[in-house]
Amino acid sequence: MKKSFIVISSIFLLACQKQSDSDLRALYSLPKKLKEVSGITYFPETNMIYTLEDSGNKNAIYAIDSKGKIAKAITISNATNVDWEDITKDKAGNIYIGDFGNNDNERRDLCIYKVNKNQLDKNQASAEYKISFSYPEQTEFPPKKKELFYDVEGFFEYQNYFYLFTKNRSKGFDGTAFIYKIKNAPGKQNAVRIGEFKTCNNYNHCVLTSATISPDGKKVALLSHDKVLLFKGFKGDVFHKGTQTQIELNHFSQKEAIVFKDNNTLLIADEKTNKTGGNVYEFKLVKH
């Protein structure tokens, strides 16, 4: 790790603000058949979310209406669900599936699928193209246990690029997370590391499980099991160099999905675990 990265991270943490707010409101329960929801994206025109499940589940995306019912299930015929961990869309309404879950940090087939918006009214669709990528910094598959930095569960599309936020699975977890950038274009690419920041040193409370950017591009929200990390005041795409606000949700569950409903409202979903979770929640950000 370069010394300059350490200095930047330290300064950034000193600027961190902490906001406490427990106004997490349950909107509806997810369908019982969707027990392992791993990402959501939102379409304001229809007031519906699109979601998916992670490894071991179908290669399908689901449109969920405002009552929590499945309005449409779309099988992606030419895509394999190795470990689908997040879903996002671009300004035009095309959907992207992040097949980059990498718990053991040993995958060499990481990719993102594009599903054209014109395919979303069908029961079976084909991905328009596939973006395959790798991390140039990773030279061992898997790396040493203290260097398990190459799992991702959160991303979004912004100005024709994808931004991926890593899930740190390293021994001696210290909250370190990386931001990678990938061009939204078919073919093979090297992901470019553009930033580094820290959350906290408690894995259960601060490991990152999803990411989203506001419609106006001025806020980035990252999810953990009981917190939202909010970036604001950044320039361009150096999200981590703005202000970092930690928002306590005061609600612990296996939260796996987050999306902006509008510039000041978040939708959050958690997995069904035993008798808890399996819901979609709404959270209003405090205005400053």
N, C-alpha and C positions, 0 to 999 in steps of 0.2 A: 504494500500500500504506500502510495506516495505521501510525503510529508505535507504537501500542499492540501491534499484531501483532508488530512487530520485537522489542520488549522481551520479550514472552511467549516467543517462539521462542528468544531468546538464553538466557533463564533456563532454559528446558526443556533445551536442549542441554548446559548445564553439569551438569544432573542425570542425563545419560545414562550408563548403565553398559554395559560391554562384556563379553560372555560368549563364550568360545570353546569349541566343542564340535563334533566331527566325526562323531558317531554317526548318520550318515544311512544307513539300511538299505534296500536295494532289496527290495521285496516281490514285484513281478512286472512283466513287460513288458506294455505296452498292445497291443491288437490292431494289426496292421500297417496296417489300413485307417484307423485314427485317428492320423494323423501330426501333426495340428495342434490337439491338445487345448488348450483355453484356460481351462477351469475345472472344478472338481469339487465335489460335495457328497456327504455321507455319510449312509447310513441304517443305524444300529446294529442294528435289528431283523433285517435281512437280511444284514448285513455286506457291503453293496454300495455302490459309488459310482455317481453319475450324472454324466455328463460331456457336453460338446459341443465343437464345433470353431468356429473363427472364420470370417472372411469368405472367400467362395469355396467354402464347403462347404455341406452339406445343412442344411435347416431341421429338424434332428432332435436328440434327446437320446438318450443310450445308458446303459443299466444295465450295469455291469461287475461280475462276480463276483470272489471273493477269489483266483481263479486267473488273472485278467486276461482272461477270456472275455466276449464280449458276450452278456448274458442276454436283453436286449430292446433293440430299436431302435424309437424312437417318433417318427414324423414329426409335426411340429406344423403342421397343415394351413393355419391362418389366420395364420401368422407368417412373416416374411421374414428370412433371415439376411443382414442388411446387414453387420454385424460383431459377432457374438456373442462377448463377451469374458469373461463369468463366469457362474456358475450358483450358486444358493443355495436354501435352503428355510426355511420358518418352523417354529414349534414343532408345528404340526398336520401337517406333512409335505407341504404344498403346495410346488411348485417354482417358482422365478423365473429367467427368462432375461434377462441384461443385454445388450441390443443397444445398446451405447453406445461401442463402439470408434470412435475419432475421430482417426486418425493425423494428418490434415491440419487438424484443428480447424475444419472447414467444414460439418459436418453440422447440419441443422435438424430431423432426424427421430429424435432419440435416444429410446429407450423401454425399458421393462421389460415382459415378458410373464409372466402368472401361468398356471401349469398346475396344475389341481386334482389333488390326490392320487388321486382316484377315476379319473383318466384314465391313470394310470401303468401299468395292466395291459393297455393297448391297444397295437396297432401303429401306430395313427393317432389323434391327439388334437387337440382344439381348445383354444387358449388361452382361459381363462375371461374375462380382461380384459387390457387394455393400459394402461400408465401412460406417457404422453408427457411429456417434460420438457425444460426449457432452463435455461441458466445466466444469471441476470440480469446478471452482471458482463461477459458477452461481448457486445460490440456490433459486432464486425467478424467476418466469416466468409470467410477466416480472419483471425485477428489478426496483428499484427506478429510476426516470427520470435522475438523475445525474450519474447513473451507467449503462447506455445502451451501453455496450462495446462488445456485442456478435453478431453483424452483420459482415458478411465477404463478400467481392466482389472480392477479389484477392487471388490467390494461384498458386503454381507450384509444380511439382514433381522433386525431386533431391535426387539421391542416395538412392532410395527406400523409401523415406519419402515425405510426403506432408508438405508444409509450407504455413500457412494461415496468412493473414495480416488483422487485424480487421478494420472495418469501425465504427468509434466512432459516435454514435447518441445521446450522453449524453447532457442534459441541461447544459449550461455553457461550451460548446466545447472548449477544450484547446489544441487539436492536439495530444492527447495521442493515441498511437496505440500499440497493442500487436502482438507478433508473436507466433503462435501455431504450434506444430509439431505433425504429425500423421503418424504412420507406414502404408506403402502401403501394406495392407493385408486385406482380407475379414473379416467381423464380426463387433462386437461392440468395440469401443475404447474410452478412455478418451484422449482428446487433451491435450498436455503438453505445458504449457506456457514457452517459452524459452527466451523471451526478451520483452523489452518495449522501446519505443522511442517517440519523439514528432515531429510533422510537424510544423504547425503554428496554431494560435488561430482563424483563419477565416474559418468557415466551408465550404463556397462555393469555396474557393480556395485551401484548404488543406485536405479535406476528401479523403480517399483512395478508388479508384474504380477498380483497377486491379493490378496484379503483374506478374513479369517474371524474369527468371534468364538466363544469357548468356550461349551459348553452351559450353564455356570453364569453366563455374562455377565461374567466377571471378567478375561478376557484377550482382547486383540485381536492377531492376528498378520498381518503384512504381508510379502509375498514379493518378493524380487528374484532375480537370476540365481544368486547365491551366498550370500545372507543371509536371515535372518528378523528383522524388526523387531517386538519384542514390547512392547505397552503393558499395564501393570498398575497397580493402585492408583488408578484413576480413579473419579470419582463421576458417576452418571448416564451421559450419553453424551458427555461431554467427554474422550474417550479420550486425546487428546494431552496432557492436563494431569496424567497420572499419571507413572509412571517409564517410560523408554524404554530397552530393552535390545537391543543389536545382537548377534545370534547368527551367528557365522561357520559356514557349512556345510562349508567347505573342499572344495567341489565346485561347479565352474562348468558350467552348461548352460543351455539356454533354458527355465528353469523358469517355468511359466505358471499354475499352479493350486495352491491350498492350502486345506485344511479341517481343523478339529479333529475327530479321531476320538473323543477324550474330553477331559477338562479339562487333561490333561498330555501328550497325544500328537497330533502333526500328521501328516497325509498330504499329500504333495507330488508333483506330476506335472510332467514336462518333455516338451517336443516332441522328436520324432525329428529330429535334424539330422546329416546325413551318417551316421556310424556310432555316434553317441553319443545318449544320451537315449532317450525313448520309454518311460519307466518310471514306476511309482508307488513312492514311498519312504515309509518311516515314520521319524519323528523324535521322540524322547522329550525333553521339556523338562526342564531341571534344576530340581528343586524347591528353594525357598528357605524 
